[in-house]
Each structure stands twice: as C-alpha cells, then as structure tokens.
Amino acid sequence: MLAIVGVGGMFGALAAAAIRRAITPRWIIVAEEWLLLVLVLALLLVRNPLLIGLLIAAAEFVTPAVNSLVAGARVAATPDHLQGRVQAAATMSTASLAWPGPLAVSLCFQTGPRPPS
C-alpha cells in the first residue's frame, strides 16, 4: 500500500513542473480540492485494497504541484531575513495539526454505523 501511494507521489513530483506551467495557480488549487473530494467519496465505496491504494496514489499525484505552489508563494512573500522563521512556523503548524485527522477517522470507525457484511 505504501509503495503504491509513494509511486503516486513520485510521479506527481516529476509532473509538478509541467502541471504548474500548463495550469494557472488558481486552477491547480481548485482542481486539487475537487479531485480530493471525489477521491475521498470514492474511498467510501471501495473495499478492494488495490483500488484503495490507487485512489490514494491519485490524491498524492496532485499534492507536489500544490505544495510547490504554496511553498513558492510563501518564500516569495517572505523577506530574506525571516525565511528560516517562516519555514519553521509553517512546518510546526502543519505538523501540530497532523494528529487530529487519524484520531477523528478512528473515532468515526469505532462509533459509526456498521456496513453490511
């Protein structure tokens, strides 16, 4: 599963520059959000582990283009003498917010309705 997802991210990283040249920044972000919505909804319906991996790999494919867009905008907007502090603050804030997602999902699985067998 991790290999499938990793390959999606790797191909996304290789394609990120071409995606950024071909699509405007606004449309990259809009397309990513809609794609993620569709993929998450598809994850609700899929039970096959291979298909789950492929759906997550598709989500990881678009992530590098968006990450480079956001990081580039942050670097461009930050004065040179504050680059380290801004990057540290961005890393700390995203890392600090990474734990509630898995916790919320596990709570939903434990307390949510049971699918038919």
C-alpha positions in Angstrom: 0.0 0.0 0.0 2.8 2.4 0.9 4.6 1.6 -2.3 1.5 2.3 -4.4 1.0 5.7 -2.6 4.7 6.5 -2.9 4.7 5.9 -6.6 1.7 8.3 -7.0 3.6 11.0 -5.1 6.8 10.3 -7.0 5.1 10.6 -10.4 3.3 13.8 -9.1 6.7 15.3 -8.2 8.0 14.5 -11.6 5.0 16.1 -13.2 4.7 19.1 -10.9 6.7 21.5 -13.0 4.7 20.6 -16.2 1.4 20.9 -14.3 2.5 24.4 -13.0 3.4 25.5 -16.5 0.2 24.2 -18.0 -2.4 25.4 -15.4 -2.8 28.6 -13.6 -2.2 28.6 -9.8 -5.9 29.2 -9.1 -7.0 26.2 -11.2 -4.3 23.9 -9.7 -5.8 24.5 -6.2 -9.4 24.3 -7.4 -8.7 21.1 -9.3 -6.9 19.5 -6.4 -9.7 20.2 -4.0 -12.4 18.8 -6.3 -10.2 15.8 -7.1 -9.7 15.2 -3.4 -13.4 15.4 -2.8 -14.2 12.9 -5.5 -11.4 10.6 -4.3 -12.5 10.7 -0.7 -16.1 9.9 -1.7 -14.8 7.1 -3.9 -12.9 5.7 -0.8 -16.2 5.3 0.9 -17.4 2.9 -1.7 -14.3 0.9 -2.4 -13.3 -2.2 -0.5 -10.5 -3.6 -2.7 -7.1 -2.8 -1.2 -5.5 -2.3 -4.6 -8.2 0.2 -5.6 -7.9 2.0 -2.3 -4.1 2.3 -2.9 -4.7 3.6 -6.4 -7.2 6.2 -5.2 -4.8 7.5 -2.5 -2.0 7.4 -5.1 -4.1 9.6 -7.3 -4.6 12.0 -4.4 -0.8 12.1 -3.8 -0.2 12.7 -7.5 -1.5 16.3 -7.3 -0.1 17.1 -3.9 3.5 18.0 -5.1 2.2 20.6 -7.5 0.1 22.3 -4.9 2.9 22.1 -2.3 5.4 23.7 -4.6 2.8 26.4 -5.4 2.1 27.2 -1.7 5.8 26.9 -0.7 6.9 29.1 -3.6 4.3 31.8 -2.7 5.4 31.7 0.9 9.1 32.1 0.0 8.4 34.9 -2.5 6.3 36.8 0.1 8.8 36.4 2.9 11.8 38.8 3.4 15.2 37.0 3.3 16.0 37.6 6.9 12.7 35.8 8.0 12.9 32.8 5.7 14.0 30.4 8.4 11.5 31.5 10.9 8.6 31.5 8.5 9.5 28.0 7.3 9.8 26.7 10.9 6.5 28.2 11.8 4.8 26.7 8.7 6.4 23.3 9.4 5.4 23.4 13.1 1.8 24.4 12.4 1.3 21.7 9.8 3.0 19.1 12.0 1.0 20.2 15.0 -2.3 19.8 13.1 -1.4 16.3 11.6 -2.6 14.2 14.5 -6.4 15.1 14.7 -7.1 13.6 11.3 -6.2 10.0 12.1 -7.8 10.3 15.5 -11.1 11.6 14.0 -11.1 8.8 11.4 -10.5 6.1 14.0 -13.3 7.5 16.2 -15.6 7.6 13.3 -14.8 3.9 12.5 -15.3 2.9 16.2 -18.6 4.7 16.7 -20.1 5.0 13.2 -22.7 2.7 11.7 -21.5 -0.7 10.7 -21.6 -1.6 7.0 -23.5 -4.8 6.0 -21.2 -7.8 5.7 
